[in-house]
Amino acid sequence: MKVIIDRFEEKFVVVELENRNIINMPKELVPKGAKEGDVLEIRINREETQKRKQKIQRLWENLSN
């Protein structure tokens, strides 16, 4: 999914979604240095997701022993 930065407000960044809807995102979710007109890409990182699942599984197994 891609979003376009429309403008910056106090605590939020107003972005336009691919379906042309407008939403507010907290500024802390936007990379430093981003500016109006920049395109941000939101994607699923399957490799990182799998690593986190494995880590949680190991922690759970250690707690169970």
C-alpha positions as a printed NumPy array, in Angstrom:
array([[  0.   ,   0.   ,   0.   ],
       [  1.286,   3.434,  -0.854],
       [  0.296,   6.708,   0.799],
       [  1.133,  10.273,  -0.185],
       [  1.959,  12.889,   2.43 ],
       [ -0.487,  15.739,   1.964],
       [  0.568,  17.966,   4.852],
       [  1.925,  18.1  ,   8.373],
       [ -0.185,  19.213,  11.319],
       [  0.715,  19.498,  15.01 ],
       [  0.859,  15.833,  16.023],
       [ -0.249,  14.246,  12.782],
       [  0.68 ,  13.801,   9.161],
       [ -2.27 ,  13.921,   6.78 ],
       [ -1.871,  11.269,   4.091],
       [ -3.852,  10.243,   1.037],
       [ -4.436,   6.528,   0.559],
       [ -4.483,   4.744,  -2.787],
       [ -8.288,   4.806,  -2.735],
       [ -8.103,   8.614,  -2.348],
       [ -9.305,   8.56 ,   1.278],
       [ -7.528,  10.927,   3.64 ],
       [ -6.355,   9.833,   7.101],
       [ -4.182,  11.183,   9.903],
       [ -1.077,   9.286,  10.945],
       [  0.903,  10.027,  14.102],
       [  4.093,  11.892,  13.176],
       [  6.239,   9.321,  14.961],
       [  5.218,   6.69 ,  12.374],
       [  6.604,   8.747,   9.495],
       [ 10.34 ,   8.543,   8.689],
       [ 12.417,  11.569,   9.649],
       [ 13.077,  13.789,   6.69 ],
       [  9.776,  12.98 ,   4.987],
       [  8.093,  15.972,   3.381],
       [  4.863,  16.947,   1.659],
       [  4.379,  15.037,  -1.581],
       [  6.569,  12.105,  -0.529],
       [  5.206,   8.62 ,  -1.178],
       [  5.441,   6.15 ,   1.698],
       [  5.069,   2.419,   1.229],
       [  3.464,   0.225,   3.874],
       [  4.113,  -3.465,   3.387],
       [  4.149,  -6.768,   5.229],
       [  7.633,  -7.994,   6.05 ],
       [  7.057, -11.751,   6.15 ],
       [ 10.667, -12.543,   7.082],
       [ 10.557, -10.293,  10.167],
       [  7.112, -11.623,  11.067],
       [  8.45 , -15.183,  11.036],
       [ 11.482, -14.214,  13.147],
       [  9.223, -12.603,  15.764],
       [  6.954, -15.656,  15.864],
       [  9.958, -17.926,  16.384],
       [ 11.329, -15.697,  19.141],
       [  7.982, -15.66 ,  20.943],
       [  7.718, -19.437,  20.591],
       [ 11.19 , -19.894,  22.132],
       [ 10.288, -17.573,  25.02 ],
       [  7.066, -19.471,  25.598],
       [  8.911, -22.81 ,  25.571],
       [ 11.466, -21.479,  28.082],
       [  8.677, -20.314,  30.391],
       [  6.954, -23.683,  30.139],
       [ 10.062, -25.601,  31.27 ]])
